[in-house]
């Protein structure tokens, strides 16, 4: 019964250390991953928005893997951006 406060304190200290040391790196890596996925989809399926880059044969081979992401990608690509998008 007395171990519960010690475990909560240990978890709180772990979360504080994570926030101090790793949180910014994790967010930057997730942002980098998102931009790389966005670039990959633009290169392979740019013809969906009018940018033909790669011949359609290779795109059709990748299509079954990309279908779940197409709607969100097109919405993200065609969304209007302003200065505050770069900050967050």
GROMACS elastic network, one bead per residue, 0.5 to 0.9 nm:
[ bonds ]
;  ai    aj funct       b0    kb
    1     4     6  0.61496   500
    1     5     6  0.86345   500
    2     5     6  0.64734   500
    2     6     6  0.74183   500
    3     6     6  0.52077   500
    3     7     6  0.61552   500
    3     8     6  0.86865   500
    4     7     6  0.51262   500
    4     8     6  0.62009   500
    4     9     6  0.86018   500
    5     8     6  0.50620   500
    5     9     6  0.60896   500
    5    10     6  0.85437   500
    6     9     6  0.50634   500
    6    10     6  0.61121   500
    6    11     6  0.85809   500
    7    11     6  0.60814   500
    7    12     6  0.85120   500
    8    11     6  0.50674   500
    8    12     6  0.60796   500
    8    13     6  0.85753   500
    9    12     6  0.50408   500
    9    13     6  0.61261   500
    9    14     6  0.85135   500
   10    13     6  0.51386   500
   10    14     6  0.60951   500
   10    15     6  0.86272   500
   11    15     6  0.61563   500
   11    16     6  0.85940   500
   12    15     6  0.51248   500
   12    16     6  0.61630   500
   12    17     6  0.86323   500
   13    16     6  0.50691   500
   13    17     6  0.61705   500
   13    18     6  0.85323   500
   14    17     6  0.51717   500
   14    18     6  0.60885   500
   14    19     6  0.85842   500
   15    19     6  0.60764   500
   15    20     6  0.85537   500
   16    19     6  0.50871   500
   16    20     6  0.61630   500
   16    21     6  0.85913   500
   17    20     6  0.50492   500
   17    21     6  0.59412   500
   17    22     6  0.78855   500
   18    21     6  0.53268   500
   18    22     6  0.51997   500
   18    23     6  0.61575   500
   19    22     6  0.59219   500
   19    24     6  0.77406   500
   20    23     6  0.67732   500
   20    24     6  0.82308   500
   21    24     6  0.75713   500
   21    25     6  0.80369   500
   22    25     6  0.52976   500
   22    26     6  0.61245   500
   22    27     6  0.87057   500
   23    26     6  0.51723   500
   23    27     6  0.62539   500
   23    28     6  0.86148   500
   24    27     6  0.51954   500
   24    28     6  0.60892   500
   24    29     6  0.85516   500
   25    28     6  0.50651   500
   25    29     6  0.60602   500
   25    30     6  0.85741   500
   26    29     6  0.51241   500
   26    30     6  0.61877   500
   26    31     6  0.86005   500
   27    30     6  0.51019   500
   27    31     6  0.61228   500
   27    32     6  0.85510   500
   28    31     6  0.50619   500
   28    32     6  0.60966   500
   28    33     6  0.85666   500
   29    33     6  0.60659   500
   29    34     6  0.85660   500
   30    33     6  0.50191   500
   30    34     6  0.61633   500
   30    35     6  0.86786   500
   31    34     6  0.51327   500
   31    35     6  0.63200   500
   31    36     6  0.87016   500
   32    35     6  0.52046   500
   32    36     6  0.61943   500
   32    37     6  0.86567   500
   33    36     6  0.50928   500
   33    37     6  0.61674   500
   33    38     6  0.85024   500
   34    37     6  0.51556   500
   34    38     6  0.60786   500
   34    39     6  0.86136   500
   35    39     6  0.61252   500
   35    40     6  0.85902   500
   36    39     6  0.50436   500
   36    40     6  0.61308   500
   36    41     6  0.86187   500
   37    40     6  0.50342   500
   37    41     6  0.61675   500
   37    42     6  0.85080   500
   38    41     6  0.52664   500
   38    42     6  0.61530   500
   38    43     6  0.86945   500
   38    73     6  0.69950   500
   38    76     6  0.86308   500
   38    77     6  0.80820   500
   39    43     6  0.61440   500
   39    44     6  0.86122   500
   40    43     6  0.51933   500
   40    44     6  0.61426   500
   40    45     6  0.82480   500
   41    44     6  0.52037   500
   41    45     6  0.54606   500
   41    46     6  0.70377   500
   41    66     6  0.81824   500
   41    70     6  0.82940   500
   41    73     6  0.76362   500
   42    45     6  0.54221   500
   42    47     6  0.83732   500
   42    48     6  0.89142   500
   42    49     6  0.87039   500
   42    51     6  0.81064   500
   42    53     6  0.87697   500
   42    73     6  0.87410   500
   42    77     6  0.85875   500
   43    46     6  0.55839   500
   43    47     6  0.87390   500
   43    51     6  0.83743   500
   43    52     6  0.83279   500
   43    53     6  0.62428   500
   43    54     6  0.70017   500
   44    47     6  0.80167   500
   44    52     6  0.86469   500
   44    53     6  0.71912   500
   44    54     6  0.61643   500
   44    55     6  0.86410   500
   44    56     6  0.84030   500
   44    58     6  0.79061   500
   44    59     6  0.57722   500
   44    62     6  0.84620   500
   45    48     6  0.58053   500
   45    49     6  0.79340   500
   45    51     6  0.81348   500
   45    52     6  0.78851   500
   45    53     6  0.82027   500
   45    54     6  0.80664   500
   45    56     6  0.84246   500
   45    59     6  0.65292   500
   45    63     6  0.87806   500
   45    70     6  0.88350   500
   46    49     6  0.55845   500
   46    50     6  0.62005   500
   46    52     6  0.56638   500
   46    53     6  0.66545   500
   46    54     6  0.82932   500
   47    53     6  0.72742   500
   47    54     6  0.85268   500
   47    56     6  0.84787   500
   48    51     6  0.73448   500
   48    52     6  0.82795   500
   48    74     6  0.84316   500
   49    52     6  0.85906   500
   49    74     6  0.77514   500
   49    77     6  0.88874   500
   49    78     6  0.87085   500
   52    55     6  0.76313   500
   52    56     6  0.86556   500
   53    56     6  0.89363   500
   54    57     6  0.83796   500
   54    58     6  0.73832   500
   54    59     6  0.74674   500
   55    58     6  0.63862   500
   55    59     6  0.71576   500
   56    60     6  0.60835   500
   56    61     6  0.87233   500
   57    60     6  0.53059   500
   57    61     6  0.65867   500
   58    61     6  0.51860   500
   58    62     6  0.65882   500
   58    63     6  0.87406   500
   59    62     6  0.51951   500
   59    63     6  0.60160   500
   60    64     6  0.78628   500
   61    64     6  0.73068   500
   61    65     6  0.86819   500
   62    65     6  0.56865   500
   62    66     6  0.65220   500
   62    67     6  0.89206   500
   63    66     6  0.51109   500
   63    67     6  0.59409   500
   64    67     6  0.56666   500
   64    68     6  0.83913   500
   65    68     6  0.74321   500
   65    69     6  0.85266   500
   66    69     6  0.54910   500
   66    70     6  0.63463   500
   67    70     6  0.54091   500
   67    71     6  0.80390   500
   68    71     6  0.72935   500
   68    72     6  0.83435   500
   69    72     6  0.56450   500
   69    73     6  0.60254   500
   69    74     6  0.86836   500
   70    73     6  0.50571   500
   70    74     6  0.60850   500
   70    75     6  0.85614   500
   71    74     6  0.53483   500
   71    75     6  0.62694   500
   71    76     6  0.86373   500
   72    75     6  0.51254   500
   72    76     6  0.60656   500
   72    77     6  0.85247   500
   73    76     6  0.50304   500
   73    77     6  0.59697   500
   73    78     6  0.85439   500
   74    77     6  0.50149   500
   74    78     6  0.60359   500
   74    79     6  0.83400   500
   75    78     6  0.54137   500
   75    79     6  0.59324   500
   76    79     6  0.53480   500
   76    80     6  0.87115   500
   77    80     6  0.84839   500
   81    84     6  0.81040   500
   81    85     6  0.62933   500
   81    86     6  0.86147   500
   82    85     6  0.57605   500
   82    86     6  0.76584   500
   83    86     6  0.57945   500
   83    87     6  0.72331   500
   84    87     6  0.51937   500
   84    88     6  0.68105   500
   85    88     6  0.57267   500
